[in-house]
Amino acid sequence: MTTIGVQGVTGRTGRTVVETATDREDVTVAFGISQTDPDTDTPTYDPDERAAALDTHTPDAVIDFSEPAAAVSLAGVCADADVPLVVGTTGFDDDQFAALRRVSKRTPVLKATNFARGVQALLAALGPALESLPGYDVELLETHHNGKRDAPSGTASTLLDRIAEYREFETVPGREGIQPRDSNEVGVLVRRAGDVRGEHEVLLAGNNELLTLTHRAEDRGVFGAGALDAATWLVGRDPGWYSFEDVVTTDRP
C-alpha cells in the first residue's frame, strides 16, 4: 500500500485523486493540503503546515494539483523530508520551473501537464504525422472548463513542444482582423466553457486533405488514476526529473 498526500485536495483534480484512490487497493490518501476549508473526510492541513503534515503521516509520495507558487514551496518541503513529488500543476514561469528542477537534484520529481495515457499516445503519434506531412499547415485547438486559469493549457504547450521537435514555427494565439496565414506559423485556439474536462486537437492540412489527431477526456478520473500511477511508480526512484511518459513506457509489457 502506497501512502499519498495531496496538495490542492479541495480543487477539481485534487478531489478526483482522493475519489479515485478509494476504488484502489494499492494506494491510500492519508492527508491533504489546501488553503480552503475541506469538503472531504481526508485530514487536511493549511499550506504553512506542510512540514508537520509530512512528519505526521510519513507519506511515500505527494501529489500536487494547486498553483505554481504553492507547488514550489511544497517541493522544498518534500526535498527536506526525502519524499518524492508528483506535480500536475501548470502555469509555471521560468523561475518557478527552474526551482522545481533544482529540487529534483535532491528528491524524485515527476512533472506532467497531463496524466491521461491517451495524451501520451497522441504525443507519440504526432511526430510521425509531422514527418509524413512536411509543409502541411498545423493548427492546435484546446478546450477546458470555464474555471481553468492558464491559457493555453499545459497540455497544449507540451504539444507545441513536440511540434517544435520537427519544425520551426511562430505561435499565433488566435486571429483577428486581416491576418493572412504564414507558412511557418501554428495557430493556437483556446476555448473555456462549461465543465469540459479537457480536449485537444492537432490539425494538419494540405494537399486537399485534412488530418486531425484528437484526445478528449470524458471524466477527470483518468487524470486522478494517472497521477496515482505516477506516484506509485516514483516511490523508490533516485532523485531526478521524471515525466509521465517514463511511467507509461516502463509499464508496457
ZAMITOR-398464 format. One record per residue (C-alpha): residue number from 0; residue in one letter; x, y, z; chain. Coordinates in nm, 3 decimals, padded with zeros to 5 digits. Layout:
<num NUM	residu A	u X	v Y	w Z	chaine A>
...
***
This chain:
<num 0	residu M	u 00.000	v 00.000	w 00.000	chaine A>
<num 1	residu T	u 00.143	v 00.335	w -00.110	chaine A>
<num 2	residu T	u 00.058	v 00.626	w 00.120	chaine A>
<num 3	residu I	u -00.009	v 00.954	w -00.059	chaine A>
<num 4	residu G	u -00.055	v 01.318	w 00.037	chaine A>
<num 5	residu V	u -00.237	v 01.559	w -00.196	chaine A>
<num 6	residu Q	u -00.178	v 01.934	w -00.212	chaine A>
<num 7	residu G	u -00.477	v 02.111	w -00.365	chaine A>
<num 8	residu V	u -00.705	v 01.845	w -00.223	chaine A>
<num 9	residu T	u -01.014	v 02.068	w -00.242	chaine A>
<num 10	residu G	u -00.967	v 02.154	w -00.609	chaine A>
<num 11	residu R	u -01.129	v 01.977	w -00.903	chaine A>
<num 12	residu T	u -00.844	v 01.737	w -00.974	chaine A>
<num 13	residu G	u -00.734	v 01.703	w -00.613	chaine A>
<num 14	residu R	u -01.079	v 01.579	w -00.516	chaine A>
<num 15	residu T	u -01.069	v 01.343	w -00.812	chaine A>
<num 16	residu V	u -00.740	v 01.194	w -00.689	chaine A>
<num 17	residu V	u -00.898	v 01.122	w -00.350	chaine A>
<num 18	residu E	u -01.210	v 00.972	w -00.506	chaine A>
<num 19	residu T	u -01.008	v 00.756	w -00.744	chaine A>
<num 20	residu A	u -00.787	v 00.629	w -00.462	chaine A>
<num 21	residu T	u -01.089	v 00.497	w -00.270	chaine A>
<num 22	residu D	u -01.152	v 00.248	w -00.552	chaine A>
<num 23	residu R	u -00.795	v 00.115	w -00.549	chaine A>
<num 24	residu E	u -00.625	v -00.132	w -00.318	chaine A>
<num 25	residu D	u -00.268	v -00.024	w -00.388	chaine A>
<num 26	residu V	u -00.286	v 00.339	w -00.265	chaine A>
<num 27	residu T	u -00.439	v 00.542	w 00.014	chaine A>
<num 28	residu V	u -00.461	v 00.920	w 00.054	chaine A>
<num 29	residu A	u -00.354	v 00.990	w 00.412	chaine A>
<num 30	residu F	u -00.385	v 01.368	w 00.413	chaine A>
<num 31	residu G	u -00.444	v 01.677	w 00.207	chaine A>
<num 32	residu I	u -00.313	v 02.034	w 00.195	chaine A>
<num 33	residu S	u -00.538	v 02.324	w 00.100	chaine A>
<num 34	residu Q	u -00.593	v 02.695	w 00.157	chaine A>
<num 35	residu T	u -00.970	v 02.646	w 00.163	chaine A>
<num 36	residu D	u -01.191	v 02.455	w 00.404	chaine A>
<num 37	residu P	u -01.207	v 02.088	w 00.305	chaine A>
<num 38	residu D	u -01.524	v 01.917	w 00.193	chaine A>
<num 39	residu T	u -01.369	v 01.575	w 00.247	chaine A>
<num 40	residu D	u -01.306	v 01.339	w 00.538	chaine A>
<num 41	residu T	u -00.936	v 01.339	w 00.450	chaine A>
<num 42	residu P	u -00.729	v 01.512	w 00.723	chaine A>
<num 43	residu T	u -00.640	v 01.848	w 00.569	chaine A>
<num 44	residu Y	u -00.365	v 02.093	w 00.663	chaine A>
<num 45	residu D	u -00.302	v 02.457	w 00.584	chaine A>
<num 46	residu P	u -00.011	v 02.525	w 00.346	chaine A>
<num 47	residu D	u 00.205	v 02.656	w 00.632	chaine A>
<num 48	residu E	u 00.167	v 02.316	w 00.799	chaine A>
<num 49	residu R	u 00.319	v 02.119	w 00.511	chaine A>
<num 50	residu A	u 00.625	v 02.004	w 00.704	chaine A>
<num 51	residu A	u 00.413	v 01.895	w 01.001	chaine A>
<num 52	residu A	u 00.180	v 01.700	w 00.771	chaine A>
<num 53	residu L	u 00.470	v 01.511	w 00.614	chaine A>
<num 54	residu D	u 00.623	v 01.444	w 00.956	chaine A>
<num 55	residu T	u 00.292	v 01.315	w 01.095	chaine A>
<num 56	residu H	u 00.188	v 01.092	w 00.807	chaine A>
<num 57	residu T	u 00.528	v 00.996	w 00.655	chaine A>
<num 58	residu P	u 00.386	v 00.958	w 00.302	chaine A>
<num 59	residu D	u 00.557	v 00.754	w 00.033	chaine A>
<num 60	residu A	u 00.488	v 01.035	w -00.216	chaine A>
<num 61	residu V	u 00.295	v 01.360	w -00.250	chaine A>
<num 62	residu I	u 00.082	v 01.472	w -00.545	chaine A>
<num 63	residu D	u 00.038	v 01.841	w -00.623	chaine A>
<num 64	residu F	u -00.256	v 01.996	w -00.807	chaine A>
<num 65	residu S	u -00.253	v 02.352	w -00.674	chaine A>
<num 66	residu E	u -00.086	v 02.662	w -00.818	chaine A>
<num 67	residu P	u 00.276	v 02.732	w -00.913	chaine A>
<num 68	residu A	u 00.398	v 02.918	w -00.603	chaine A>
<num 69	residu A	u 00.242	v 02.659	w -00.372	chaine A>
<num 70	residu A	u 00.394	v 02.375	w -00.575	chaine A>
<num 71	residu V	u 00.742	v 02.526	w -00.549	chaine A>
<num 72	residu S	u 00.706	v 02.569	w -00.172	chaine A>
<num 73	residu L	u 00.588	v 02.210	w -00.138	chaine A>
<num 74	residu A	u 00.879	v 02.086	w -00.346	chaine A>
<num 75	residu G	u 01.129	v 02.229	w -00.098	chaine A>
<num 76	residu V	u 00.947	v 02.066	w 00.195	chaine A>
<num 77	residu C	u 00.938	v 01.731	w 00.014	chaine A>
<num 78	residu A	u 01.309	v 01.751	w -00.062	chaine A>
<num 79	residu D	u 01.388	v 01.824	w 00.304	chaine A>
<num 80	residu A	u 01.181	v 01.519	w 00.404	chaine A>
<num 81	residu D	u 01.316	v 01.299	w 00.121	chaine A>
<num 82	residu V	u 00.966	v 01.243	w -00.019	chaine A>
<num 83	residu P	u 00.903	v 01.202	w -00.395	chaine A>
<num 84	residu L	u 00.678	v 01.463	w -00.554	chaine A>
<num 85	residu V	u 00.436	v 01.438	w -00.848	chaine A>
<num 86	residu V	u 00.346	v 01.779	w -00.992	chaine A>
<num 87	residu G	u 00.038	v 01.821	w -01.209	chaine A>
<num 88	residu T	u 00.012	v 02.196	w -01.163	chaine A>
<num 89	residu T	u 00.065	v 02.407	w -01.476	chaine A>
<num 90	residu G	u 00.131	v 02.774	w -01.547	chaine A>
<num 91	residu F	u 00.485	v 02.799	w -01.404	chaine A>
<num 92	residu D	u 00.702	v 03.091	w -01.503	chaine A>
<num 93	residu D	u 01.069	v 03.034	w -01.588	chaine A>
<num 94	residu D	u 01.197	v 03.097	w -01.235	chaine A>
<num 95	residu Q	u 00.941	v 02.867	w -01.076	chaine A>
<num 96	residu F	u 01.014	v 02.593	w -01.325	chaine A>
<num 97	residu A	u 01.387	v 02.628	w -01.260	chaine A>
<num 98	residu A	u 01.321	v 02.600	w -00.887	chaine A>
<num 99	residu L	u 01.142	v 02.268	w -00.941	chaine A>
<num 100	residu R	u 01.430	v 02.140	w -01.148	chaine A>
<num 101	residu R	u 01.675	v 02.228	w -00.870	chaine A>
<num 102	residu V	u 01.467	v 02.036	w -00.617	chaine A>
<num 103	residu S	u 01.482	v 01.726	w -00.839	chaine A>
<num 104	residu K	u 01.853	v 01.703	w -00.759	chaine A>
<num 105	residu R	u 01.756	v 01.619	w -00.401	chaine A>
<num 106	residu T	u 01.439	v 01.411	w -00.440	chaine A>
<num 107	residu P	u 01.248	v 01.248	w -00.729	chaine A>
<num 108	residu V	u 01.017	v 01.494	w -00.905	chaine A>
<num 109	residu L	u 00.774	v 01.387	w -01.177	chaine A>
<num 110	residu K	u 00.630	v 01.681	w -01.368	chaine A>
<num 111	residu A	u 00.346	v 01.631	w -01.616	chaine A>
<num 112	residu T	u 00.096	v 01.858	w -01.784	chaine A>
<num 113	residu N	u -00.149	v 01.573	w -01.837	chaine A>
<num 114	residu F	u -00.188	v 01.232	w -01.671	chaine A>
<num 115	residu A	u -00.412	v 01.074	w -01.936	chaine A>
<num 116	residu R	u -00.245	v 00.779	w -02.106	chaine A>
<num 117	residu G	u -00.421	v 00.871	w -02.429	chaine A>
<num 118	residu V	u -00.237	v 01.202	w -02.438	chaine A>
<num 119	residu Q	u 00.090	v 01.010	w -02.435	chaine A>
<num 120	residu A	u -00.037	v 00.816	w -02.736	chaine A>
<num 121	residu L	u -00.127	v 01.146	w -02.905	chaine A>
<num 122	residu L	u 00.223	v 01.279	w -02.845	chaine A>
<num 123	residu A	u 00.373	v 00.959	w -02.981	chaine A>
<num 124	residu A	u 00.157	v 00.977	w -03.295	chaine A>
<num 125	residu L	u 00.225	v 01.344	w -03.360	chaine A>
<num 126	residu G	u 00.590	v 01.304	w -03.456	chaine A>
<num 127	residu P	u 00.536	v 01.050	w -03.735	chaine A>
<num 128	residu A	u 00.242	v 01.255	w -03.866	chaine A>
<num 129	residu L	u 00.457	v 01.568	w -03.891	chaine A>
<num 130	residu E	u 00.737	v 01.372	w -04.059	chaine A>
<num 131	residu S	u 00.496	v 01.221	w -04.312	chaine A>
<num 132	residu L	u 00.328	v 01.552	w -04.394	chaine A>
<num 133	residu P	u 00.601	v 01.815	w -04.433	chaine A>
<num 134	residu G	u 00.470	v 02.154	w -04.535	chaine A>
<num 135	residu Y	u 00.117	v 02.090	w -04.414	chaine A>
<num 136	residu D	u -00.039	v 02.369	w -04.208	chaine A>
<num 137	residu V	u -00.068	v 02.291	w -03.837	chaine A>
<num 138	residu E	u -00.331	v 02.431	w -03.601	chaine A>
<num 139	residu L	u -00.398	v 02.349	w -03.236	chaine A>
<num 140	residu L	u -00.733	v 02.375	w -03.059	chaine A>
<num 141	residu E	u -00.786	v 02.315	w -02.688	chaine A>
<num 142	residu T	u -01.100	v 02.334	w -02.474	chaine A>
<num 143	residu H	u -01.136	v 02.328	w -02.096	chaine A>
<num 144	residu H	u -01.388	v 02.414	w -01.827	chaine A>
<num 145	residu N	u -01.467	v 02.775	w -01.751	chaine A>
<num 146	residu G	u -01.263	v 02.776	w -01.429	chaine A>
<num 147	residu K	u -00.927	v 02.694	w -01.583	chaine A>
<num 148	residu R	u -00.680	v 02.978	w -01.533	chaine A>
<num 149	residu D	u -00.385	v 02.923	w -01.766	chaine A>
<num 150	residu A	u -00.420	v 02.957	w -02.142	chaine A>
<num 151	residu P	u -00.312	v 02.783	w -02.347	chaine A>
<num 152	residu S	u -00.327	v 02.474	w -02.130	chaine A>
<num 153	residu G	u -00.016	v 02.296	w -02.012	chaine A>
<num 154	residu T	u -00.103	v 02.005	w -02.239	chaine A>
<num 155	residu A	u -00.127	v 02.239	w -02.537	chaine A>
<num 156	residu S	u 00.218	v 02.374	w -02.452	chaine A>
<num 157	residu T	u 00.351	v 02.019	w -02.438	chaine A>
<num 158	residu L	u 00.202	v 01.950	w -02.782	chaine A>
<num 159	residu L	u 00.368	v 02.266	w -02.914	chaine A>
<num 160	residu D	u 00.700	v 02.147	w -02.769	chaine A>
<num 161	residu R	u 00.658	v 01.820	w -02.959	chaine A>
<num 162	residu I	u 00.578	v 02.006	w -03.282	chaine A>
<num 163	residu A	u 00.891	v 02.217	w -03.230	chaine A>
<num 164	residu E	u 01.099	v 01.899	w -03.241	chaine A>
<num 165	residu Y	u 01.002	v 01.861	w -03.607	chaine A>
<num 166	residu R	u 00.969	v 02.212	w -03.747	chaine A>
<num 167	residu E	u 01.032	v 02.576	w -03.675	chaine A>
<num 168	residu F	u 00.727	v 02.796	w -03.632	chaine A>
<num 169	residu E	u 00.579	v 03.107	w -03.479	chaine A>
<num 170	residu T	u 00.286	v 03.066	w -03.241	chaine A>
<num 171	residu V	u -00.022	v 03.273	w -03.326	chaine A>
<num 172	residu P	u -00.272	v 03.292	w -03.035	chaine A>
<num 173	residu G	u -00.593	v 03.318	w -03.233	chaine A>
<num 174	residu R	u -00.654	v 03.558	w -03.520	chaine A>
<num 175	residu E	u -00.831	v 03.888	w -03.560	chaine A>
<num 176	residu G	u -00.883	v 04.127	w -03.847	chaine A>
<num 177	residu I	u -00.688	v 04.099	w -04.172	chaine A>
<num 178	residu Q	u -00.425	v 03.840	w -04.091	chaine A>
<num 179	residu P	u -00.313	v 03.614	w -04.377	chaine A>
<num 180	residu R	u -00.165	v 03.288	w -04.261	chaine A>
<num 181	residu D	u 00.212	v 03.245	w -04.288	chaine A>
<num 182	residu S	u 00.352	v 02.905	w -04.374	chaine A>
<num 183	residu N	u 00.570	v 02.893	w -04.062	chaine A>
<num 184	residu E	u 00.302	v 02.954	w -03.801	chaine A>
<num 185	residu V	u 00.090	v 02.737	w -03.575	chaine A>
<num 186	residu G	u -00.239	v 02.888	w -03.465	chaine A>
<num 187	residu V	u -00.336	v 02.812	w -03.105	chaine A>
<num 188	residu L	u -00.706	v 02.846	w -03.034	chaine A>
<num 189	residu V	u -00.834	v 02.837	w -02.675	chaine A>
<num 190	residu R	u -01.190	v 02.779	w -02.556	chaine A>
<num 191	residu R	u -01.318	v 02.793	w -02.197	chaine A>
<num 192	residu A	u -01.673	v 02.677	w -02.136	chaine A>
<num 193	residu G	u -01.887	v 02.475	w -01.901	chaine A>
<num 194	residu D	u -01.735	v 02.174	w -01.730	chaine A>
<num 195	residu V	u -01.528	v 02.039	w -02.019	chaine A>
<num 196	residu R	u -01.268	v 01.802	w -01.873	chaine A>
<num 197	residu G	u -01.015	v 01.861	w -02.145	chaine A>
<num 198	residu E	u -01.000	v 01.833	w -02.523	chaine A>
<num 199	residu H	u -00.701	v 01.882	w -02.752	chaine A>
<num 200	residu E	u -00.694	v 01.863	w -03.130	chaine A>
<num 201	residu V	u -00.398	v 01.896	w -03.365	chaine A>
<num 202	residu L	u -00.498	v 01.963	w -03.725	chaine A>
<num 203	residu L	u -00.268	v 01.911	w -04.024	chaine A>
<num 204	residu A	u -00.397	v 02.036	w -04.358	chaine A>
<num 205	residu G	u -00.257	v 02.045	w -04.710	chaine A>
<num 206	residu N	u -00.271	v 01.872	w -05.047	chaine A>
<num 207	residu N	u -00.653	v 01.895	w -05.042	chaine A>
<num 208	residu E	u -00.672	v 01.676	w -04.733	chaine A>
<num 209	residu L	u -00.701	v 01.714	w -04.359	chaine A>
<num 210	residu L	u -00.576	v 01.501	w -04.070	chaine A>
<num 211	residu T	u -00.687	v 01.557	w -03.711	chaine A>
<num 212	residu L	u -00.538	v 01.397	w -03.400	chaine A>
<num 213	residu T	u -00.771	v 01.442	w -03.105	chaine A>
<num 214	residu H	u -00.780	v 01.347	w -02.740	chaine A>
<num 215	residu R	u -01.088	v 01.403	w -02.528	chaine A>
<num 216	residu A	u -01.110	v 01.327	w -02.155	chaine A>
<num 217	residu E	u -01.461	v 01.208	w -02.074	chaine A>
<num 218	residu D	u -01.404	v 01.200	w -01.698	chaine A>
<num 219	residu R	u -01.150	v 01.358	w -01.461	chaine A>
<num 220	residu G	u -01.093	v 01.011	w -01.321	chaine A>
<num 221	residu V	u -00.838	v 00.948	w -01.595	chaine A>
<num 222	residu F	u -00.623	v 01.227	w -01.451	chaine A>
<num 223	residu G	u -00.662	v 01.101	w -01.096	chaine A>
<num 224	residu A	u -00.572	v 00.747	w -01.196	chaine A>
<num 225	residu G	u -00.270	v 00.864	w -01.392	chaine A>
<num 226	residu A	u -00.144	v 01.079	w -01.105	chaine A>
<num 227	residu L	u -00.175	v 00.787	w -00.865	chaine A>
<num 228	residu D	u 00.005	v 00.561	w -01.112	chaine A>
<num 229	residu A	u 00.282	v 00.821	w -01.133	chaine A>
<num 230	residu A	u 00.309	v 00.844	w -00.755	chaine A>
<num 231	residu T	u 00.336	v 00.469	w -00.703	chaine A>
<num 232	residu W	u 00.588	v 00.445	w -00.987	chaine A>
<num 233	residu L	u 00.803	v 00.724	w -00.842	chaine A>
<num 234	residu V	u 00.845	v 00.564	w -00.499	chaine A>
<num 235	residu G	u 01.198	v 00.431	w -00.458	chaine A>
<num 236	residu R	u 01.340	v 00.614	w -00.760	chaine A>
<num 237	residu D	u 01.665	v 00.805	w -00.742	chaine A>
<num 238	residu P	u 01.650	v 01.185	w -00.721	chaine A>
<num 239	residu G	u 01.592	v 01.323	w -01.068	chaine A>
<num 240	residu W	u 01.349	v 01.474	w -01.315	chaine A>
<num 241	residu Y	u 01.083	v 01.236	w -01.449	chaine A>
<num 242	residu S	u 00.783	v 01.255	w -01.683	chaine A>
<num 243	residu F	u 00.457	v 01.068	w -01.721	chaine A>
<num 244	residu E	u 00.598	v 00.930	w -02.046	chaine A>
<num 245	residu D	u 00.851	v 00.745	w -01.827	chaine A>
<num 246	residu V	u 00.564	v 00.583	w -01.638	chaine A>
<num 247	residu V	u 00.371	v 00.481	w -01.949	chaine A>
<num 248	residu T	u 00.669	v 00.343	w -02.139	chaine A>
<num 249	residu T	u 00.803	v 00.136	w -01.848	chaine A>
<num 250	residu D	u 00.454	v -00.005	w -01.782	chaine A>
<num 251	residu R	u 00.445	v -00.167	w -02.125	chaine A>
<num 252	residu P	u 00.483	v -00.546	w -02.136	chaine A>
***
